[in-house]
Amino acid sequence: MSATLLTIVIGGVAIAAGISQLLRLTAPGDTSSKLFRLLSGLLYVGGGIWTLAFPVDSEVSLTLFVGFLLAFQGVMELATAAAGQGPARPLVLLDGIITAILGVMLISEWPSDSLWAIGTLLGIGLGFSAINLITAPTPSSNG
């Protein structure tokens, strides 16, 4: 029962993270950065909806799903850092590196990872993403 609840929570968090990425599309930036955010946001929302729709079936593949999600998010952040400019670029680069490494760690240890690994690694990845979002310049501070 607790694994199912964790699966549902992670599905909800994935949807919220995806919506957050999609909302960042309105921020100023070049087209390639926005494309990477769009792809990342759609992956989060789609994966989150699938996880919420099939929580019991998702428990078996949750570690692999989160691993691929984090690896993809890390690659998208790295691409965003490579394509973009600005004061937050080093933080976006660090976020991408750490998130990609965490995703690869989950994928490489699947299926032997337990649910605590998912929560711990996802928490670390989301923490770095939150720091990135908090310290990123807002549209009003650019003028």
Beta strands, then each sheet from edge to edge (+ up, - down):
end
